[in-house]
Amino acid sequence: MKKLVISAIVFVSVFSGWAQHTENQLNDTIKIEEVVVTGTPVKVHRNNVPLAISVVSREQIAESTESALLPLLSGQVPGLFVTERGITGFGVATGSAGQITIRGIGGNPTTGVLMLIDGHPQFMGIMGHPLPDSYIASDVERVEVIRGPGSTLYGSNAMGGVINIITRQQNQNGINGKAMLLYGSYNTQKYSGSAGYRNNGFSLFGSVNHDRTDGHRDNSDFKITNGYLKTGYQFNEHLSASADISLANFKTTDPGPDTLNAIPGSGLDILRGYWSLTVDNAFKKTSGSLKFFHNFGEHDVTDGFHSTDNNYGVNFFQAFHFFEGNSLTLGIDHIRYGGMAENTKAMNGQGMVFADTTVYEIGVYGFVQQTLAKKLTLNAGLRLQDHKIYGNEWIPSGGFALKIDSKTSWKGNISKGFRSPTIRELFMWNHNPNLQPEKIMNYETGIYRSFFHSKMNIELTGFYVKGDNLIVTGTMGNLYNSGLVDNKGIELAITGKAKQNLDYNLSYSYIDMKNPVVSTPKHNLYLGATYRWKKCKLNASLRQIADMDNDVSPTVNLESYTVVDAKFSWKASRFAEWFVSCENLLDQQYAINRYYPMPRTTIFSGLNLNF
């Protein structure tokens, strides 16, 4: 692992030196997503936000053949890891993948990392975890990731971090659209189409996707169909509104472990959806947003488990700019979540209801930001969360961002993260109605530096996370607030343009965990490059994982592996592009989830169409 890290650093250094040598010959610069909407109530430059924030752009998303969004983030964002078990599809429950960890925080299932869509929370109302299969790459404009707690602004579950999916909207006047067709190994098929229209302040965007595969193992087939529709209207320069709806239906089977005499797990038939309505206002001295949202789902499992769940609420905030460099934001959010879970085959077919309830949370918060002398930005926030079961919780945060010079900034942040117990933990199997919220403290500092007229950008962050009341399973199977977390590490992100037609990016994270966490690699290295020549484009990436516990049982099993992927595309015309991609070029044998081996070398080919 050390050799790989050293090699990667040497690789970047060589490119950096060469980039400096050819600096005067380059007319282009890296496109940096400077303005972010995550980690702060109002749009600000990323370098003025004390939090560690990563941005994955639409261009980066489009370069992949992945339909699911989460696998794209795992290499692009340092400190973030997402488990996989096959060609496509994550599943839920036993044998599932899609577990997310940031800095070793996340849980199994993932309840310690908060998924947002345009700022509203996304999780299953009963179990409290996101549904990875329902997040589709074609519907996404960009993704902003907070590496570290975001609970002051976003409440429960934003303990290890926040992944905010910014959905696509039609920005170009007139009508345009895209389509994609793909076929490859194990009868894998992907079809997608999207179209948009914009005129006189009105916009409309819609997409449909269908994926299916036979899978690389027996009983590992997967198929999903989803649709998305978003509309918006700009009433005037101060007021706008938007509404969107998404539906996804996926079916899959747990292939079971590949051990001797093992049998396949249950089949799943899952429907997930959401709708939201947002009204935004923007004036010279104040701006804000009002959002209504409703997430819903129905899960059918062949072992008899059946559930319906909801997660709905309202978010409102208003920011005030009293004088230059100042912003004061006041916000309130209300969320209700829950549902009904049963086993229709229990009690000799008469059925058994495990839970049928709903809980609510109300949060109020204040957030202030002040810029001094156009160089130092200070911010602080405080949230009071009221929960139906356990009562109140205070969540503070504070930090700074110092602009040392035009190319360098230094950040620091202290923040508290928390997670409310889920309905499953409070009322279902081995439950404990007296559980308290999980709480951690996060300390971090980082430096950002750009070189060669922003043709190379480096971000280095150090962090320390500590907590002592995580929800764990005791010796008798019951749940208690007694888990410990003590993680520290570093995160490195480098983006660069070595020449006008060659881009590269590197991310690396190292984490030292006093108490090992499943699916959190000690070393996580990603190196990617894109080369363009006339009508051709070549993308290549290397992923190195070292010392990762991949066993969900108390047994520790450390896995290390190296995966190389490549994609070649040729633009036949301005309307059509042909591509071929190869995953796991080195034909590695490895398992992210123990006893669920990943595919060996796979090949896919297809067409991208534009109109």
C-alpha positions in Angstrom: 0.0 0.0 0.0 2.8 2.4 0.9 4.4 1.8 -2.5 1.1 2.6 -4.3 0.7 5.8 -2.3 4.3 6.9 -3.1 3.8 6.0 -6.7 0.6 8.1 -6.9 2.4 11.1 -5.3 5.3 10.8 -7.7 2.8 10.5 -10.6 1.1 13.7 -9.5 4.4 15.5 -8.9 5.6 14.6 -12.4 2.4 15.8 -14.0 2.6 19.0 -11.8 6.1 19.8 -12.9 5.2 19.2 -16.5 2.1 21.3 -16.2 4.2 24.2 -14.8 6.6 23.8 -17.7 3.8 24.0 -20.2 1.7 26.5 -18.3 2.0 29.3 -20.9 0.9 27.0 -23.6 -2.4 26.1 -21.9 -5.5 28.3 -22.4 -7.9 26.2 -20.4 -8.3 25.7 -16.6 -10.0 23.2 -14.4 -13.7 23.9 -13.9 -14.1 24.2 -10.1 -17.5 24.1 -8.6 -16.8 27.1 -6.4 -20.4 27.8 -5.3 -22.1 25.2 -3.0 -25.5 25.0 -1.3 -24.6 22.3 1.2 -23.1 23.0 4.6 -24.5 26.6 4.6 -28.1 27.9 4.3 -27.1 30.3 1.4 -25.0 29.9 -1.7 -21.3 30.6 -0.9 -17.9 29.9 -2.4 -16.7 26.5 -1.2 -13.5 27.9 0.2 -15.5 30.1 2.5 -17.2 27.1 4.1 -15.3 25.8 7.1 -16.6 22.3 6.5 -14.8 19.7 4.3 -17.0 19.6 1.2 -16.5 17.5 -2.0 -18.4 18.2 -5.2 -19.0 15.7 -8.0 -20.0 17.5 -11.2 -22.4 16.5 -13.9 -19.4 15.9 -16.3 -17.9 13.4 -13.9 -21.2 11.6 -13.5 -21.8 11.4 -17.2 -18.4 9.9 -17.9 -19.4 6.7 -16.1 -21.6 3.8 -17.4 -23.1 3.4 -13.9 -26.8 3.9 -13.6 -26.7 3.9 -9.8 -25.2 7.1 -8.3 -23.5 5.8 -5.2 -20.7 3.8 -6.8 -19.5 7.0 -8.6 -19.0 8.8 -5.3 -16.8 6.1 -3.7 -13.7 7.0 -5.6 -14.4 10.7 -6.2 -14.8 11.6 -2.5 -12.0 10.9 0.0 -13.0 9.2 3.2 -16.3 7.9 1.7 -16.8 4.2 0.9 -19.8 2.3 -0.6 -20.1 -1.4 -0.5 -21.1 -3.4 -3.6 -21.9 -7.1 -4.3 -22.4 -7.4 -8.0 -22.6 -5.9 -11.5 -25.5 -3.6 -10.5 -28.1 -3.5 -7.7 -27.6 -3.3 -4.0 -30.7 -4.9 -2.5 -31.8 -4.5 1.2 -31.8 -6.6 4.4 -29.6 -9.8 4.6 -26.9 -10.0 2.0 -27.4 -6.4 0.8 -24.8 -3.9 -0.2 -24.9 -0.1 -0.5 -23.6 0.5 3.0 -22.1 4.0 3.2 -19.4 5.1 5.6 -17.7 8.5 5.9 -14.7 8.6 8.2 -15.8 5.3 9.7 -19.3 6.5 10.6 -22.4 5.1 8.9 -23.5 1.8 10.5 -25.0 -1.4 9.1 -27.5 -0.5 7.8 -26.5 3.0 7.1 -28.2 5.3 9.6 -25.2 7.6 10.4 -24.9 9.2 7.0 -27.8 11.4 5.8 -28.9 11.3 2.2 -30.6 14.5 0.9 -32.3 15.2 -2.4 -32.3 19.0 -3.0 -32.0 19.5 0.7 -34.8 17.2 2.0 -34.0 14.0 3.9 -34.2 10.6 2.3 -34.5 7.4 4.4 -36.8 4.5 4.9 -39.4 5.5 7.6 -39.1 2.3 9.7 -35.5 1.2 9.3 -33.9 4.7 9.0 -31.5 3.9 6.2 -31.4 5.2 2.6 -32.3 3.0 -0.4 -29.2 3.1 -2.7 -31.0 1.5 -5.7 -33.4 4.5 -5.9 -30.7 7.1 -6.6 -30.2 7.3 -10.4 -27.3 9.1 -12.0 -29.2 10.4 -15.0 -31.5 12.5 -12.7 -28.5 14.3 -11.0 -26.9 17.6 -11.8 -24.2 17.3 -9.2 -23.6 15.9 -5.7 -22.2 17.8 -2.7 -20.8 15.8 0.1 -20.0 17.0 3.7 -17.3 14.9 5.1 -18.1 15.2 8.8 -21.2 16.1 10.8 -23.9 18.3 9.3 -26.5 17.9 12.1 -26.7 21.7 13.0 -28.4 22.4 9.7 -29.8 19.0 8.7 -30.7 17.3 12.0 -30.7 13.5 12.7 -28.6 11.0 10.7 -26.1 13.7 9.6 -23.6 12.3 12.0 -20.8 11.0 9.8 -21.6 13.2 6.8 -24.2 14.4 4.4 -24.7 13.5 0.7 -26.8 16.1 -1.0 -28.1 15.1 -4.5 -28.9 18.2 -6.6 -31.4 17.1 -9.2 -31.3 18.2 -12.8 -33.4 21.0 -14.2 -33.7 22.4 -17.7 -31.5 25.4 -18.1 -31.3 25.6 -21.9 -34.1 27.2 -23.9 -36.1 25.1 -26.3 -36.2 21.3 -26.4 -33.3 18.9 -26.0 -32.8 15.3 -24.8 -30.5 12.4 -24.4 -30.7 8.6 -24.6 -28.3 5.7 -23.7 -28.3 2.0 -24.7 -25.9 -0.5 -23.2 -25.3 -4.2 -23.4 -22.6 -6.3 -21.8 -21.5 -9.2 -19.6 -24.0 -11.5 -18.0 -26.8 -10.2 -20.2 -26.6 -6.7 -18.6 -28.8 -4.2 -20.3 -29.3 -0.5 -19.6 -31.7 1.9 -21.3 -32.3 5.5 -20.4 -33.8 8.6 -21.9 -34.3 12.1 -20.8 -35.7 15.3 -22.3 -36.2 18.9 -21.2 -38.0 22.1 -22.3 -37.6 25.7 -21.2 -39.4 28.9 -22.3 -40.2 32.2 -20.6 -39.3 31.1 -17.1 -41.1 27.8 -17.4 -38.9 24.6 -17.3 -39.7 20.9 -17.5 -37.3 17.9 -17.3 -38.1 14.2 -17.3 -36.3 10.9 -17.5 -37.0 7.1 -17.7 -34.4 4.4 -16.9 -34.4 0.6 -17.0 -31.6 -1.7 -15.9 -31.5 -5.5 -15.8 -28.8 -8.2 -15.4 -28.7 -11.9 -14.9 -25.9 -11.4 -12.5 -22.5 -13.1 -12.2 -23.8 -15.6 -9.7 -26.8 -17.9 -9.6 -29.8 -16.1 -8.2 -28.2 -12.6 -8.5 -30.5 -11.2 -11.1 -31.6 -7.6 -10.7 -33.9 -5.3 -12.6 -35.1 -1.7 -12.0 -37.4 0.7 -13.7 -37.6 4.3 -12.6 -39.1 7.6 -13.8 -38.4 11.2 -12.8 -40.3 14.5 -13.6 -39.4 18.0 -12.5 -41.0 21.3 -13.3 -40.2 24.9 -12.4 -41.3 28.5 -12.9 -39.6 31.8 -12.3 -42.3 34.2 -11.4 -40.0 37.2 -11.3 -36.5 38.1 -10.2 -37.4 37.5 -6.6 -39.7 34.5 -6.5 -39.5 31.0 -8.1 -41.1 27.6 -7.5 -40.4 24.0 -8.4 -41.9 20.6 -8.0 -40.7 17.1 -8.7 -41.7 13.4 -8.4 -39.8 10.2 -8.6 -40.8 6.5 -8.7 -38.6 3.5 -8.7 -39.5 -0.2 -8.7 -36.7 -2.8 -8.4 -36.7 -6.6 -8.0 -33.8 -8.7 -6.9 -32.7 -11.8 -5.0 -30.1 -12.3 -2.3 -27.8 -14.9 -3.9 -26.6 -16.0 -0.5 -23.0 -16.6 0.6 -20.7 -18.7 -1.7 -20.0 -21.1 1.1 -20.5 -24.9 1.0 -24.2 -26.0 1.0 -25.4 -22.4 1.3 -28.8 -21.6 -0.1 -30.0 -18.4 -1.7 -31.7 -15.8 0.4 -35.1 -14.1 -0.2 -36.4 -12.3 -3.2 -37.3 -8.6 -3.0 -39.9 -6.5 -4.7 -39.5 -2.8 -3.7 -41.3 0.4 -4.7 -39.8 3.7 -3.6 -40.9 7.2 -4.4 -41.0 10.8 -3.4 -42.5 14.2 -4.3 -41.5 17.7 -3.2 -42.7 21.3 -3.7 -40.3 24.2 -3.2 -40.8 28.0 -3.2 -37.6 30.1 -3.1 -37.3 33.9 -2.5 -34.3 36.1 -3.1 -34.1 39.8 -2.3 -31.2 42.2 -1.8 -31.2 41.8 2.0 -32.8 38.5 2.5 -33.4 35.1 0.9 -35.0 31.9 1.9 -36.8 28.7 1.0 -39.9 26.8 1.9 -40.0 23.0 1.0 -42.7 20.4 1.5 -41.6 16.7 0.9 -43.0 13.2 1.1 -41.0 10.0 0.7 -42.9 6.7 0.6 -42.2 3.0 -0.1 -43.6 -0.6 0.0 -41.3 -3.6 0.5 -42.4 -7.2 -0.3 -40.0 -10.0 0.6 -40.6 -13.7 -0.3 -40.0 -14.8 3.3 -43.3 -13.0 4.2 -42.0 -9.6 5.4 -44.1 -6.7 4.1 -43.9 -3.0 5.0 -45.2 0.3 4.0 -43.4 3.5 5.2 -43.5 7.2 5.0 -41.2 10.1 5.7 -42.7 13.5 5.2 -42.4 17.1 6.5 -41.6 20.7 5.8 -38.4 22.7 5.9 -38.2 26.5 6.1 -35.3 29.0 6.5 -34.8 32.6 5.9 -31.3 34.3 5.7 -30.8 38.0 6.4 -27.9 40.2 5.3 -27.8 43.1 7.7 -24.4 44.5 6.6 -21.5 43.6 4.3 -20.0 40.2 4.9 -22.8 39.2 7.4 -25.4 36.5 7.1 -27.9 35.4 9.8 -30.1 32.4 9.1 -33.1 31.2 11.1 -34.7 27.9 10.2 -37.3 25.3 11.4 -38.0 21.8 10.1 -40.7 19.3 11.0 -40.5 15.6 10.0 -42.7 12.6 10.7 -41.6 9.1 9.8 -42.8 5.6 10.4 -45.1 3.0 8.9 -46.3 -0.6 9.3 -44.1 -3.7 9.2 -45.5 -7.3 9.3 -44.8 -10.9 8.3 -47.8 -12.2 6.4 -46.6 -15.9 6.7 -46.2 -15.9 10.5 -48.7 -17.5 12.9 -49.5 -20.3 10.3 -50.4 -17.7 7.7 -52.5 -15.5 9.9 -49.7 -12.9 9.9 -48.0 -10.9 12.6 -47.6 -7.1 12.9 -44.2 -6.0 14.2 -44.9 -2.2 14.3 -47.4 0.3 13.1 -46.5 3.7 14.4 -45.1 7.2 13.5 -42.8 9.5 15.4 -42.0 13.1 14.8 -39.0 15.5 15.3 -39.0 19.3 15.3 -35.8 21.2 14.9 -35.1 24.9 15.2 -31.7 26.4 14.4 -29.8 29.6 14.0 -26.7 30.0 11.8 -24.5 33.1 11.6 -21.6 33.8 9.2 -19.3 36.9 9.2 -16.5 37.8 6.8 -13.8 40.1 8.1 -11.4 42.1 5.9 -12.4 39.9 3.0 -10.0 37.2 4.3 -11.4 35.6 7.5 -14.8 34.0 7.5 -16.3 32.9 10.9 -19.5 30.9 11.4 -21.4 29.3 14.2 -24.6 27.5 14.5 -26.9 26.0 17.1 -29.9 23.6 16.7 -32.4 22.4 19.3 -34.0 19.1 18.3 -37.2 17.9 19.9 -38.0 14.2 19.6 -41.3 12.5 20.5 -39.6 9.8 22.5 -36.3 10.9 24.0 -36.9 14.7 24.3 -34.5 17.5 23.5 -31.0 17.6 22.1 -28.7 20.6 21.5 -26.3 20.5 18.5 -23.6 23.2 18.2 -21.0 23.8 15.5 -18.4 26.5 14.7 -15.5 27.1 12.4 -13.4 29.4 10.3 -12.0 29.8 6.8 -8.9 32.0 6.4 -7.8 33.2 2.9 -4.1 33.3 3.3 -3.5 34.5 -0.2 -5.3 34.3 -3.6 -4.3 30.6 -4.0 -4.4 29.3 -0.4 -7.0 29.0 2.3 -7.0 27.3 5.7 -10.1 25.9 7.4 -11.0 24.6 10.8 -14.2 23.2 12.3 -15.7 21.7 15.5 -19.1 20.1 15.1 -21.4 17.8 16.9 -23.3 15.0 15.1 -26.2 13.0 16.3 -28.6 10.3 15.2 -32.1 9.6 16.6 -32.9 5.9 17.3 -35.0 4.4 14.4 -38.5 2.9 14.8 -36.9 -0.6 14.4 -34.6 0.1 17.3 -37.3 1.6 19.5 -40.2 -0.8 18.8 -39.3 -3.9 16.8 -36.9 -6.8 17.1 -34.8 -6.8 20.3 -36.0 -3.2 20.8 -35.3 -0.7 23.6 -37.8 2.2 24.0 -35.3 3.9 26.3 -32.6 4.4 23.7 -31.0 7.9 23.5 -29.6 9.5 20.4 -26.1 8.6 19.2 -23.7 11.5 19.6 -20.2 12.3 18.3 -17.8 15.2 18.3 -15.8 16.0 15.2 -12.6 18.1 15.0 -11.0 18.9 11.7 -8.7 21.3 9.9 -7.6 21.5 6.4 -5.7 23.5 3.8 -6.6 24.2 0.2 -4.0 25.3 -2.4 -4.2 26.0 -6.1 -1.2 26.0 -8.5 -0.5 27.1 -12.1 -3.5 29.3 -12.5 -5.8 26.7 -11.0 -4.6 24.0 -13.3 -3.8 21.9 -10.2 -5.7 22.0 -6.9 -4.8 20.2 -3.7 -6.9 19.8 -0.5 -5.5 18.2 2.6 -7.7 17.6 5.7 -7.0 16.0 9.1 -9.8 14.9 11.4 -10.6 13.4 14.8 -14.0 11.8 15.6 -14.9 10.7 19.1 -18.2 9.3 20.6 -19.2 7.0 23.4 -23.0 6.2 23.1 -23.5 4.5 19.8 -26.4 2.0 19.7 -25.0 -1.6 19.8 -26.4 -5.1 20.3 -25.6 -6.5 23.8 -24.8 -10.1 24.7 -28.5 -11.0 25.1 -29.5 -9.5 21.8 -30.9 -6.3 23.2 -29.9 -2.8 22.1 -27.9 -0.3 24.3 -26.2 3.1 24.1 -22.7 1.8 24.8 -20.8 1.8 21.5 -17.5 3.7 21.2 -16.0 5.5 18.3 -12.5 6.9 18.2 -11.3 7.6 14.6 -8.6 9.9 13.3 -7.1 10.3 9.9 -6.2 12.3 6.8 -7.9 13.0 3.5 -6.2 14.1 0.3 -7.8 15.3 -2.9 -5.9 16.5 -6.0 -7.4 17.6 -9.3 -5.3 18.7 -12.2 -4.9 19.4 -15.9 -1.6 18.1 -17.1 -2.2 19.5 -20.6 -5.1 20.9 -22.5 -6.6 17.4 -23.3 -5.5 15.5 -20.2 -7.2 15.7 -16.8 -6.4 13.7 -13.7 -7.7 13.4 -10.2 -6.5 11.6 -7.1 -8.1 11.0 -3.7 -6.7 9.2 -0.8 -7.8 8.6 2.8 -6.2 7.0 5.8 -8.1 6.2 8.9 -7.0 4.9 12.3 -9.9 3.3 14.2 -9.5 2.3 17.8 -12.6 0.1 17.3 -12.6 -1.4 13.7 -15.7 -0.6 11.7 -17.0 -2.9 9.0 -16.6 -1.7 5.4 -14.2 1.1 6.3 -10.8 0.6 4.6 -7.7 1.8 6.5 -6.2 3.0 3.1 -8.4 4.1 0.3 -6.7 5.3 -2.9 -8.3 6.4 -6.2 -6.5 7.7 -9.3 -8.3 8.6 -12.4 -7.4 10.3 -15.7 -9.2 11.4 -18.9 -7.5 11.9 -22.2 -9.1 13.5 -25.2 -7.9 13.3 -28.8 -10.0 14.6 -31.7 -13.2 12.6 -31.5 -11.9 10.0 -29.0 -11.8 10.0 -25.3 -10.2 7.5 -22.9 -11.1 7.3 -19.2 -9.0 5.1 -16.8 -9.1 4.6 -13.1 -7.2 2.7 -10.4 -8.8 1.9 -7.0 -6.7 0.4 -4.2 -8.3 -0.7 -1.0 -6.2 -2.0 1.9 -7.0 -3.4 5.4 -10.8 -3.3 5.2 -12.9 -5.5 7.5 -15.6 -7.0 5.2 -17.3 -9.4 7.7 -20.5 -8.1 9.3 -20.1 -10.7 12.1 -17.9 -10.1 15.1 -15.1 -11.9 13.2 -12.6 -9.5 11.7 -11.6 -10.4 8.1 -9.2 -7.9 6.4 -9.6 -7.6 2.6 -7.2 -5.7 0.2 -7.6 -5.4 -3.5 -6.7 -3.4 -6.6 -9.3 -2.7 -9.3 -8.5 -1.0 -12.7 -11.3 0.2 -15.0 -11.2 1.8 -18.4 -13.6 3.3 -20.9 -13.1 4.3 -24.6 -15.6 6.5 -26.5 -15.8 7.8 -30.0 -18.0 10.7 -31.0 -19.3 9.6 -34.4 -21.3 12.9 -34.8 -22.7 15.6 -32.7 -25.7 13.4 -32.1 -24.1 10.0 -31.4 -21.2 8.6 -29.4 -20.2 4.9 -29.2 -18.4 3.6 -26.1 -16.9 0.4 -24.7 -15.9 -0.1 -21.1 -14.1 -2.8 -19.2 -14.3 -3.2 -15.4 -11.8 -5.1 -13.3 -9.2 -5.2 -16.0 -6.8 -7.1 -13.8 -9.3 -9.9 -13.2 -9.0 -9.6 -9.5 -10.7 -12.0 -7.1 -12.1 -10.0 -4.1 -15.2 -9.5 -2.0 -16.4 -6.2 -0.5 -19.0 -8.1 1.5 -17.4 -11.4 2.7 -18.7 -14.5 1.0 -20.2 -12.3 -1.8 -17.5 -12.3 -4.5 -17.4 -9.4 -6.9 -17.4 -10.1 -10.7 -14.2 -10.8 -12.5 -13.5 -8.9 -15.7 -16.6 -7.5 -17.4 -17.1 -5.7 -20.7 -19.9 -3.4 -21.7 -20.7 -1.4 -24.9 -23.3 1.1 -26.0 -24.4 4.3 -27.5 -25.1 7.8 -26.2 -27.5 9.8 -28.3 -28.2 13.6 -28.1 -30.8 15.8 -29.8 
